[in-house]
């Protein structure tokens, strides 16, 4: 199991083997870490972009407001042109 060697150091059987496996696992972990990092970057990019449904609702609100403004301006133009016709004739 364990034996004493040299100057008070304890040597544990199979101790070095455990570290060799950890080194192998660390390399796998590095790949996994890089993949997770890429996923986090992609998710952060997604968070920066507004939701498509929100964009659509905003665009619809803008469209309704523009139509209302257009109708109001057309009524004003109609009023202006109709009074000009009456005064010119």
Residue pairs with C-beta under 8 A, 6 or more apart in sequence:
1 12
1 13
2 10
2 11
2 12
2 13
3 10
3 11
3 13
4 10
4 11
5 11
